[in-house]
């Protein structure tokens, strides 16, 4: 039922003049799903209050409750067509009354960590893009059938929502920034191995894939007490996201995974001067895939000791500062970071080796990120002691990755197993820090077991890589035009 409903919603949005791509479909279905979720939550809380003989104070005023404006029902449970708005009446109510009312929660909320504040911030950032009130009526009727009241329902919903996010990540308009392959995320989390009680942070949250998967991982690591659940709900996961769309999607994704009021702030992480960070800002675990290829203004660069316009390098400095002594990190970054000869990346690598234990580097092949030809690595490090040895692993799925052949959990299995022992193999090797040049601090992966191999690529693969580079260039040109 859920899968067909999502598809039917997308088909309706496809026909609407206000929705032009998969990104719009996800955004618009997200706010509708969010309000339906909140209504189901209210129903559940009202029932619980009645069972203990307590009055229940509703989250929304009566006219703004889903059951009264979206799909009002008769006493027999049928849709009340006399009360159900449609056409221009519906779009005017949503645009001129509903959204402003929900946006006002941002001012009235007692704290940024409350669900009220999240509601206010979300509806301050997005707009209803569905131009036809008749299309919106169809969407509301479809979403109304969905239920959020059991663990099984939420699990299925979160799975399908992740699939929508993945499709969005392949839709262009820089959507790939939002989606990191889940097999890669799960492998990173297994290697970092967070524990209940750790604080977990992603300063480039995107669709919150790292935080959602970390939550799922912690749910299975031990038998949880009610105190553990409270810690996971309110004191474990923290994030920041600059852009409106991924912020909305990240909050919704965490809610569907079971986090009631996600601690995600809508802010530019890099706008903070890292010298102003306090101990209370520091976290035990950092899991992130910061955006790369972007350029930051000079005033933003002043917030960091090593000045650079490359966003990924600024994020690296932020993460190194935020990580608490003894804490661990797993961070995805483009592989050129390991060899870039500019002064900032050299200084960051020196700092990483001198004051952190960079114990593992995972070298990923091209097309781990669908639609992007850029090569990436994953850096695993702890804070508080210098690096002695770096264990490298060269991920080799034995096939060309792509949309029809994406990265999977089986591809990551050997890496996860060997990372626990740092065992050398045909695909893994160890480098002593004393072997690394102190002039360049070049950390480029060079597999000593494959020095004799010549990379004779199939012509089809070469053509695919050229196409990826063309797409990447087009994306960069689009960004530049948007900035002008």
Secondary structure, 3 states (H helix, E strand, C coil): CHHHHHHHHHHHHHHCCCCCCHHHHHHHHHHHHHHHHHHHHHHHHHHHHHHCCCCCCCCCCHHHCHHHHCCCECCCCCECCCCCCCHHHHHHHHHHHHHHHHHCHHHHCCCCCCHHHHHHHHHHHCCCCCCCHHHHHHHHHHHHCCCCCCHHHHHHHHHHHHHHHHHHHCCCCCHHHHCCCHHHHHHHHHHHCCCCCCCEEECCCCCCHHHHHHHHHHHHHCCCCHHHHHHHHHCCEEEEECCHHHHHHHHHHHHHHCCCCCCEEECCHHHCCHHHCCHHHCEEEEEEECCCCCECCHHHHCCCCCCCCEHHHHHHHHHHHHEEEEEEEEEEEEHHHHCCCCHHHHHHHHHHHHHEEEEEEEECCCCCCCCCCCCEEEEEEEECCCCCEEEEEECCCCCCCECCECCCHHHHHHHHHHHCCCCCECCEEEEEHHHCCCCCCCCCCCCHHHCCCCCCCCHHHHHHHHHHHHHHHHHHHHHHHHHC
